[in-house]
């Protein structure tokens, strides 16, 4: 079953194979396996790149950004 992930802290996303890592300002990593994600809800500042967006699209993961 896929999960929804909520991001409230500012940080960045880094990709390694089929896993994304959310890295916060204190360099703490949280792994986000792409095959287990249904939606990502972002409520803070997030650095991302087009590779991240492309991978989300390939795996039908919806990205919701709020400010």
Long-range contacts (C-beta under 8 A, 24 or more apart in sequence): 2-36, 2-37, 2-38, 3-36, 3-37, 3-38, 4-37, 4-38, 4-39, 4-40, 4-41, 5-32, 5-37, 5-39, 5-40, 5-41, 6-40, 6-41, 6-43, 7-40, 7-41, 7-42, 7-43, 7-44, 7-46, 8-43, 8-44, 9-44, 10-44, 10-45, 10-46, 11-44, 11-45, 11-46, 11-47, 12-46, 12-47, 12-48, 13-46, 13-47, 13-48, 13-49, 13-52, 15-51, 15-52, 15-55, 18-55, 20-52, 20-55, 34-59, 34-61, 35-59, 37-61, 38-62, 39-63, 39-64, 40-64, 41-66, 42-66
